[in-house]
Amino acid sequence: MSNGAFVGRVGALAVALGVGVAMGTTPPMASADTGGAHSSGTGSSGRADRHDSGSSSNTHRGATQPVKRASTPSAAAVAAVPAPGSGTSGSGDTGSARAKASSPTAAAAAAAATIPSAANASLPTAAAIPTLSLPSLQAGPVESFIAVFISNGTAAHPNAGILFGNGFSYDASTCATSCIGGKAGLIGNGGNGYGGASGGDAGWIGNGGAGGAGLNGASGGAGGNGGAGGLFWGNGGDGGNGGAATSMMGAGGAGGSGGSVGMVMLMGFPWPSALYGNGGNGGSGGNADMGMAGKGGHGGMAGWIGDGGVGGTGGDVNGGTMMAMTATAGNGGGGSMAGYLFGKGGNGGRGGNVVGSGGGIAGNGGSGAMAMGFGPGGNGGNGGTFGASAAGDVSGGNGGAGGPGGWVVGPAGNGGNGGNGLGAGAGGRGGTGGNGVGFSDGGNGGTGGDATGTGAVNGGNGGNGGNAGVFGNAGAGGNGGNTASTTTGAGGNGGTGGDSVYLGNAGNGGNAGAGKAPASGGDGGTSNPIMGNGGNGGNGTAGGSGGCGGMGAMMGQSGMNGTPTNMSCGMGGM
């Protein structure tokens, strides 16, 4: 095609799209790049966790492992935006749902036991961005003018053209230290960052670029944050993994935060402007050697329809103690809030593990995030534990709390399970189940971690069940962890069942874990004053006591006491 014909077609396209309006109103993310490569001496640090723990997968990702979902866009074509519900976001650890002990059920309360759930609701599918093959132009004034509007970024000029194009993605062959991913045009994907730098932002329609993995060093560098998704459509980029500490007692780098969808500021608060889009996943924390491993990155916020980003896994630590400092694994990152209309709250990331000899403290799981309109809350991440080759004393990490359920329909998230302990280390505590809000059930409490040592060590307590929404059933308390103690160690106590609010049954208490010393079952939850059954008390161990049954409603029955009999419970529901 001649340059004259090509320019004519481009001119028509530019007029149709309103080039003058685009140039006047386009935010900085859509401006054509006229400078050199964007570099930064240090990578963007991940945001501080908004939750106490959580895990995107049961497998820890090292600092050099690629991010989970974002892919490097083609230099010749604009990739399609995945459907919000079909992204490759890692699935969080799910707190074990306890089978509720059977309780007498009043006929009037039977209808309250089943509440609609939005956990499996199908989200509308976002249409794909058309594939664009951008022309290869010879250098010249006309071609240079066209490239201002239509072009992919390059290593020398990483930002795309104003209208169409992908930002440039850096790697070891194109970046010496740390480089920010190129920004996309109005339609296109942001480029991936490198060396702990942030991913590039999308324009109007497209995905944000992935943050670069942090650099390994005496203390590992932080992973870069994911780029923002399109202002109207697209996913946030995944955060980069934190760099590993190469020196003894050095700290691992924090995982980068996942990118959010396009946002606008209203009344001083950020609100999603994108109709469709998932938040980016947080990056994993960097590993450490006898020091403190990095925490997982926080997930990114979703659009009006989409899933919140999953929290990153905490970094692993090679165990040991030096100068009164104990090796500590990283905590998992917190999940992020679901879309305001439809979507799932992000799961919390798993806590990091203690590996090798010398012992240490495993990381806590990250908290699951809340749902909004229709959808389930995120599950809390499991607490970290010890690796297969670990030796010494390892304390299990605590499970993360589950996120609240949907404001209209959708169950709350379950609490994460506590991690197992080793040697003289106790099992971690199970996470608390999230509370229901509208037509939603409360989440179940997580199971306490086991104590695998034979000394006087205890299993972790079970997490408490979450309260029900206005219409719904409360969550059950988690079971206590067991202990292998041959002396005086006790299993963990069972968690307390959640309370119901208006129409629904209360949660059952969790059972105590097995051990040499006595342990108690959890109390059943209390039902609302109108319709619903009280929760059953959990069973204790020999020498311990069972939990008390919860009070029932006027049109319901009280829960039964657990065994062994606790005389203070009366006949149940007292």
Sequence and secondary structure as in RCSB ss.txt:
>XXXX:A:sequence
MSNGAFVGRVGALAVALGVGVAMGTTPPMASADTGGAHSSGTGSSGRADRHDSGSSSNTHRGATQPVKRASTPSA
AAVAAVPAPGSGTSGSGDTGSARAKASSPTAAAAAAAATIPSAANASLPTAAAIPTLSLPSLQAGPVESFIAVFI
SNGTAAHPNAGILFGNGFSYDASTCATSCIGGKAGLIGNGGNGYGGASGGDAGWIGNGGAGGAGLNGASGGAGGN
GGAGGLFWGNGGDGGNGGAATSMMGAGGAGGSGGSVGMVMLMGFPWPSALYGNGGNGGSGGNADMGMAGKGGHGG
MAGWIGDGGVGGTGGDVNGGTMMAMTATAGNGGGGSMAGYLFGKGGNGGRGGNVVGSGGGIAGNGGSGAMAMGFG
PGGNGGNGGTFGASAAGDVSGGNGGAGGPGGWVVGPAGNGGNGGNGLGAGAGGRGGTGGNGVGFSDGGNGGTGGD
ATGTGAVNGGNGGNGGNAGVFGNAGAGGNGGNTASTTTGAGGNGGTGGDSVYLGNAGNGGNAGAGKAPASGGDGG
TSNPIMGNGGNGGNGTAGGSGGCGGMGAMMGQSGMNGTPTNMSCGMGGM
>XXXX:A:secstr
  HHHHHHHHHHHHHHHTHHHHHHH  GGGS   S   B SS       SSS B S SS   TTS  SS     S
SB      GGG                    HHHHGGG     TT            B     SSHHHHHHHHHB
    SSS S  SSB       TTT SS B      SBS     BTT       SBS          BSS      
     SSB           B SBT             EEEETTEEEE  SB           EESSB        
   SBS          EE  EETTEE B           SSB      B    EESSS EE           SBS
          B TT  S EE           SSB           BBTT             SB           
B  SSS             SBS          B  SSS B           SBS           SB        
   SSB          TTS         TTS      SS  GGGTTTT 
